[in-house]
């Protein structure tokens, strides 16, 4: 039972500000995303953003085409065998 009483103290220590200091990278990201380089904001992150964008668009277009195919197939009359 004693180990259960220690859990709140351990959890508080893990989230306290003295456990680990993180560097503030917000100004760096602000400079990156506010730069006037002609790219839309969803592509300013680099190659990873471009790959995620392309994968998302591929899945979206594929799903749209698949849905339209099944709607077209469902709208056609069934052939009697």
Residue pairs with C-beta under 8 A, 6 or more apart in sequence:
13 19
32 44
32 45
33 41
33 44
35 44
37 44
42 49
42 53
43 49
43 50
43 53
